[in-house]
């Protein structure tokens, strides 16, 4: 049960931005990330007084929404950041933005399970057992998804570099 001191509103105020970042890394789409977080928070609000660990509950709800087979992208179009040009410092920033954009693009090519495992492992810094519990599979399956996902990212990155 949530403590009386932690209201739903205070939880959202304290953790909302982190949940949105988590969902954005999963989806690669800011609007979809907002939708996932909103749906997860609606579900949590309904049960708020019965939830033992709200942070874990809401994060798992976001993850489940993302992994749901019912969620389909409505469009294949993806907006991109403008390339920065100018001073050497701006070029360094531009390279970082370009690298981040390329990584997001490569992550988007992965199957949802592999992408979720990599985000949970490297963005959320979770161990295999915790990831397995969140996704609903074994730790061995988590390691297999991570291995296949990283291998696919490496191959894709080499292909991009060769072009």
Helices and strands as residue ranges (DSSP letters): H 8-27, H 30-47, G 48-50, H 54-67, H 88-108, H 112-118, I 119-123, H 128-135, H 139-162
